[in-house]
Amino acid sequence: MSVPPVRIEATKPADEYTPNDIISGQPKAAFNCQFESSDKKLSVGFWRSTVGKWGPWDQVEDEVCFVTKGKAILTDKNGEVKFDVKEGDAFIIPKGFSGYWESSEDFAKYYVSYNAISKL
């Protein structure tokens, strides 16, 4: 049995939520997981947020991101700026990163997340 390819689309409806531990603004975020591997270790989808800063959060899986809109700053828990990301950038948030997310303008990205521990 052949498994068909999956198109990841930014226009599909997404689950909206308010991030925890908001520091500034009134950010809203939304994600749409559009593919999950049969062992539940790999997920692919689209994520977006409005302007604001929140955290800290602990990254529990390795995540590759491609920014399609906006700008954001990721800062580690100690306050050291790790990097700025903007439209067209690709970056990785490694498992174990702990820090803050700040969207300086509306932001959107495709993501691929991998967790070596099965979620089954």
Secondary structure, 3 states (H helix, E strand, C coil): CCCCCCCCCCCCCCEEECCCCEEEECCCEEEEEEEECCCCCEEEEEEEECCEEEEEEECCCEEEEEEEECEEEEEECCCCEEEEEECCCEEEECCCCEEEEEECCCEEEEEEEECCCCCC
